[in-house]
Amino acid sequence: MSAMTVPNLAVGSDHHLMPVIGFGTAASPPPEPLLLKQAVIDAIKLGYRHFDTSPRYLTEEPLGEALAEAVSLGLIGSRSELFVTSKLWCADAHGGLVVPAIQRSLKNLKLDYLDLYLIHWPVSSKPGKYKFPIEEDDFLPMDYEAVWSEMEECKRLGLAKCIGVSNFSCKKLQHILSIATILPSVNQVEMSPVWQQRKLKELCKSKGIVLTAYSVLGSRGAFWGTPKIMESDVLKEIADAKGKTVAQVSMRWAYEEGVSMVVKSFTKERLEENLKIFDWSLTEEEMQRISTEIAQCRIVGGEVYISKKGPIKSLDEMWDGEI
């Protein structure tokens, strides 16, 4: 089949075009490199051009190899047809470490620049310690001014076309906005029919920041995942009425909310299914049902990471509180 066309959203002051569906590479445990590389090749053949990674996911190197192979095979004309996102991990979220961190990611990915570079979490951890989960004694408060200044430097140096944040609440996003010379282009957060992020979505819209949703299908199979989305009676009823899957309804809902999304699948059939959301729509009544009839419950934010020492900082603390 011919590659499908995925709509774009303009991000940043330069109006860089970002495909609204991204291929996510976060998995627990990390995918086998050969499996990931084949899935990326399959995805490109289907029409995916947006790929999301992080040093935390341990997927930068195989993703980079797959993208280089896709260019060499002629599946895409050049690197410029791709949109690649990576992230600054907590251990590198310190003054003096941000530019070296993006340079390592670029080396891993075999790229000269990223289309988007995000602060992965609004918290830092001890430099040089990349163990995950992060242990309690290794959490540190982030020096937002120093870190964001160096994120801006990544853009000025041409290492990233756009810069942004991930997992930032309204409060933390407003703090970045108060100190930024270059505003964040994107905030990537958990968002789905069971956690709709209405307040944050409105703030981002008012500031010209694109909201990108992850866990839009519930991240089933990961330790942080939930079946609440795929087992939702409301979503099942809408899907049955339209002859679609629950996953397609959830993704179509996100698209009609005006956000982009990162969705993980390593199977060709599911990758293809996930792109088939653009030639139909949800009715106003169906959107209203999703808005009002589905109980709201965070997936990722409610988790408490466990170390050998027992319960440590919950993501709720990172989200709303101060560490």
VOGU-3710 file (C-alpha; in Angstrom, 3 decimals, decimal comma):
1> msamtvpnla> 0,000/0,000/0,000  1,089/3,588/-0,529  2,172/5,662/2,451  -0,607/7,538/4,215  -0,352/11,283/4,743  -0,375/12,446/8,363  -1,496/16,051/9,044  0,981/18,483/10,629  0,859/21,064/13,383  3,108/24,143/13,228
11> vgsdhhlmpv> 5,311/24,373/16,322  7,468/27,203/17,597  8,043/30,703/16,297  9,583/29,211/13,142  6,375/27,224/12,467  8,309/23,968/12,128  5,894/21,266/10,932  5,321/18,344/13,312  3,211/15,340/12,219  0,316/14,968/14,661
21> igfgtaaspp> 1,014/11,254/15,207  4,428/10,239/16,432  5,930/6,754/16,723  6,747/6,261/20,418  9,675/4,128/21,569  9,098/4,026/25,356  8,491/0,446/26,475  9,011/-1,581/29,620  11,247/-3,484/29,156  12,918/-1,656/26,237
31> peplllkqav> 12,271/-3,253/22,833  14,851/-5,530/21,278  16,942/-3,413/18,848  16,135/-5,575/15,801  12,420/-5,484/16,620  12,477/-1,723/16,969  14,446/-1,211/13,760  12,025/-3,339/11,734  9,039/-1,561/13,275  10,534/1,826/12,349
41> idaiklgyrh> 11,083/0,696/8,756  7,496/-0,613/8,613  6,234/2,647/10,112  8,044/4,774/7,531  6,604/2,658/4,708  3,130/3,278/6,174  3,625/7,051/6,386  5,064/7,782/9,851  7,581/10,616/9,857  7,585/11,669/13,534
51> fdtsprylte> 9,698/9,561/15,934  9,975/10,090/19,693  12,802/8,820/21,889  14,855/9,596/24,998  18,105/8,405/26,570  15,853/6,995/29,306  14,181/4,628/26,798  17,492/3,110/25,581  16,184/3,390/22,018  18,188/6,247/20,507
61> eplgealaea> 20,838/4,075/18,834  18,550/1,520/17,138  16,184/4,313/16,096  19,068/6,225/14,548  20,236/3,124/12,691  16,735/2,503/11,353  16,304/6,090/10,174  19,673/5,999/8,404  18,687/2,728/6,738  15,375/4,233/5,604
71> vslgligsrs> 17,242/7,067/3,875  19,758/4,690/2,275  16,925/2,460/1,008  15,185/5,449/-0,548  12,091/5,066/1,657  12,418/8,791/2,310  14,213/11,365/0,224  16,259/12,934/3,008  16,566/13,571/6,745  14,509/16,761/6,322
81> elfvtsklwc> 11,359/14,657/5,794  11,622/13,343/9,366  10,659/14,905/12,684  12,764/13,472/15,523  12,221/14,234/19,206  14,498/13,343/22,093  14,659/14,472/25,700  16,947/15,748/28,446  17,064/13,187/31,251  16,987/14,240/34,914
91> adahgglvvp> 20,657/13,430/35,565  21,658/15,894/32,829  19,191/18,619/33,853  21,895/20,839/35,350  23,832/23,906/34,289  26,761/22,887/32,093  25,334/19,466/31,193  22,510/20,249/28,755  24,504/20,874/25,577  26,725/17,800/26,120
101> aiqrslknlk> 23,554/15,753/26,677  21,966/16,747/23,370  25,287/16,142/21,635  25,304/12,572/23,006  21,737/12,041/21,808  22,659/13,328/18,353  25,647/10,978/18,232  23,440/8,046/19,263  20,853/8,973/16,641  23,470/9,685/13,937
111> ldyldlylih> 21,866/13,089/13,331  23,112/16,657/13,011  20,070/18,162/14,708  16,844/17,273/16,512  13,529/18,674/15,415  12,458/18,880/19,057  14,350/18,624/22,360  12,329/18,389/25,575  13,108/18,551/29,293  11,866/15,064/30,175
121> wpvsskpgky> 10,665/15,790/33,735  10,512/18,971/35,855  13,033/17,558/38,329  16,763/16,877/38,383  18,768/13,987/39,784  22,400/13,530/40,733  24,674/14,050/37,707  26,158/10,912/36,233  23,649/8,549/37,858  21,356/7,134/35,186
131> kfpieeddfl> 19,789/4,311/37,172  16,015/4,073/36,833  13,886/4,209/38,888  15,630/7,185/40,460  16,403/6,573/44,103  15,085/8,976/46,705  18,492/10,295/47,739  19,296/11,151/44,118  16,393/13,565/43,508  17,351/17,233/43,322
141> pmdyeavwse> 15,349/20,419/42,695  15,788/21,738/39,178  17,531/25,040/38,545  14,959/26,079/35,952  16,791/29,253/34,932  20,094/27,489/34,254  18,534/24,498/32,502  16,153/26,483/30,313  18,912/28,930/29,362  20,951/25,997/28,086
151> meeckrlgla> 17,926/24,556/26,278  17,735/27,905/24,486  21,428/27,563/23,672  20,707/24,192/22,010  18,360/26,008/19,644  20,763/28,900/19,023  23,525/26,420/18,153  21,245/24,676/15,631  21,290/21,416/17,614  17,483/21,558/17,987
161> kcigvsnfsc> 14,973/23,228/15,685  12,488/23,534/18,579  12,714/23,183/22,355  10,074/22,359/24,910  9,133/20,505/28,075  7,455/17,289/29,140  5,339/16,457/32,188  5,088/20,133/33,193  1,996/21,198/35,140  0,378/24,605/34,671
171> kklqhilsia> 2,380/25,948/37,620  5,722/24,705/36,354  5,000/25,714/32,774  4,132/29,237/33,888  7,458/29,411/35,715  9,320/28,524/32,513  7,292/31,137/30,631  8,278/33,770/33,198  12,019/33,230/32,666  12,183/32,221/28,982
181> tilpsvnqve> 13,698/34,245/26,181  12,693/31,520/23,721  9,309/30,093/24,684  8,755/26,327/24,822  7,159/25,050/21,619  5,673/21,855/23,064  4,576/20,336/26,378  4,379/16,541/26,148  2,169/15,106/28,887  -0,087/12,222/29,755
191> mspvwqqrkl> -3,448/12,905/28,105  -6,269/10,558/27,203  -10,038/10,227/27,513  -9,465/9,234/31,166  -7,155/12,192/31,899  -8,202/15,052/29,665  -5,922/17,873/30,866  -8,513/20,586/30,220  -6,838/23,327/32,284  -3,366/22,621/30,888
201> kelckskgiv> -4,714/22,411/27,346  -6,268/25,864/27,651  -3,065/27,357/29,078  -0,958/25,874/26,280  -3,425/27,079/23,655  -3,362/30,608/25,080  0,458/30,668/24,921  0,829/29,102/21,470  2,323/25,900/22,907  1,448/22,599/21,213
211> ltaysvlgsr> 0,284/19,932/23,643  1,462/16,420/22,795  -0,353/13,485/24,403  1,283/10,270/25,522  -0,489/7,235/27,029  -3,482/8,174/24,887  -4,264/4,429/24,679  -3,365/3,646/28,290  0,166/2,262/27,793  -1,001/-1,314/28,278
221> gafwgtpkim> 1,896/-3,706/28,816  4,055/-1,144/30,596  4,348/-1,153/34,392  2,635/2,247/34,468  -0,159/1,213/32,097  -3,898/0,875/32,661  -6,770/-0,977/30,963  -9,198/1,871/31,791  -9,181/3,262/28,243  -9,405/0,063/26,224
231> esdvlkeiad> -12,090/-1,284/28,568  -14,164/1,922/28,697  -17,832/1,177/28,015  -18,348/4,667/26,596  -15,481/4,296/24,143  -16,587/0,766/23,239  -20,124/1,950/22,451  -18,840/4,771/20,246  -16,371/2,439/18,506  -19,045/-0,187/17,804
241> akgktvaqvs> -21,424/2,446/16,417  -18,762/3,759/14,035  -17,178/0,459/13,056  -13,865/1,544/14,572  -11,632/0,269/17,367  -11,477/1,795/20,839  -7,878/2,795/20,091  -8,974/4,667/16,962  -11,740/6,470/18,854  -9,309/7,503/21,589
251> mrwayeegvs> -6,805/8,802/19,040  -9,494/10,563/17,013  -10,671/12,243/20,224  -7,125/13,550/20,827  -6,895/14,786/17,235  -10,199/16,627/17,517  -8,968/18,154/20,786  -6,297/19,831/18,674  -3,288/18,071/20,149  -0,580/15,874/18,693
261> mvvksftker> 0,123/12,446/20,104  2,873/9,853/20,521  1,630/6,271/20,311  3,700/3,104/20,732  3,247/-0,058/18,716  5,798/-2,402/17,198  3,363/-4,452/15,083  2,696/-3,484/11,471  -1,054/-4,117/11,653  -1,494/-1,888/14,721
271> leenlkifdw> 0,751/0,796/13,241  -1,475/0,874/10,173  -4,679/0,893/12,234  -3,413/3,864/14,258  -3,064/5,997/11,131  -6,650/5,388/10,005  -8,213/8,184/12,051  -8,272/11,067/9,584  -11,088/10,223/7,144  -13,939/10,191/9,676
281> slteeemqri> -14,947/12,220/12,726  -16,692/12,055/16,083  -20,035/13,786/16,411  -20,558/16,633/18,855  -22,631/14,262/20,985  -19,858/11,646/21,028  -17,248/14,237/22,001  -19,587/15,396/24,773  -19,998/11,838/26,056  -16,238/11,385/26,230
291> steiaqcriv> -15,934/14,733/28,002  -18,590/14,090/30,643  -19,184/10,341/31,082  -15,659/8,989/31,579  -14,203/9,095/35,091  -10,897/11,003/35,230  -7,855/9,187/36,602  -4,177/9,809/35,922  -2,163/6,813/34,744  1,490/7,796/34,991
301> ggevyiskkg> 1,142/10,560/37,572  -0,329/8,325/40,225  2,489/5,805/40,174  5,000/5,625/42,990  8,351/4,377/41,833  9,908/1,742/44,067  13,576/1,315/44,898  15,387/-1,026/47,244  14,705/1,525/49,962  10,952/1,298/49,461
311> piksldemwd> 8,531/3,925/48,136  10,180/7,059/46,807  9,042/10,257/45,164  5,747/9,889/43,359  5,234/11,543/40,011  2,412/13,479/41,614  5,048/15,337/43,619  6,953/16,127/40,444  3,720/17,260/38,825  2,109/19,529/41,405
321> gei> 4,413/19,832/44,378  7,924/21,031/44,912  10,857/18,706/45,422
//
